[in-house]
């Protein structure tokens, strides 16, 4: 899909991987709606970017926001889910078991939120006029290497595992509408999630990469998202994006 003048919904777009994605999309001439709980820290060009304060775990809010995006820009062509939370805790320690409210909240945001956003975006994508190969829309979800390796949080691993597991099923369900679905599993990225770690912890993470020996950059993630949007033969794929990291 050519991104020029395409309408893209990006969740978690005020920082980190979402911000890197939005900047890459804007550079390609797309129009972008950023759904996040907090506004971006930089000024936005309202001609091409729209910010909406949305909790992706709230289906009514998600549906209303995506309807508003379609009303503002005339369509929805691309959905990129980057919103997510992670809080580590052991399954069992001296204080008891992993807090169940935290487990549910993590799944609600990372997995249920991802599904709600993609489903409501697909509702609008299905109305688009078909392009080459009959394509009407593209969905890119953000999972994690925690989905296939390990994590400091069982809730985070479970939620991201769910994102990877739904990829093929959703791609098959939406194929008849000309909508492609892929997932990216990032490794250790230079975002707020890792930015607050002590230097020796960051060094330990970098040591797990093969090459290059550094954290990934949000703009590199954005480049990969753009490729998945542009390459029509990419569908139902789960892509590790981790410089060879294994946990």
Secondary structure, DSSP 4 states (H G I P E B T S, - for coil): ---TT-EEEEETTTSHHHHHHHHHHHHTT-EEEEEESS--SS---TTTEEEEE--TT-HHHHHHHHHHHHHHHS---EEEE-------B-SEETTEEPPHHHHHHHHIIIIIHHHHHHHHHHHHHTTSPP-GGG--EEEEEE--GGGTS--SBHHHHHHHHHHHHHHHHHHHHHGGGTEEEEEEEE-SBSSHHHHTS-HHHHHHHHHT-SSS-S-B-HHHHHHHHHHHHH-TT--S-EEEESTT---
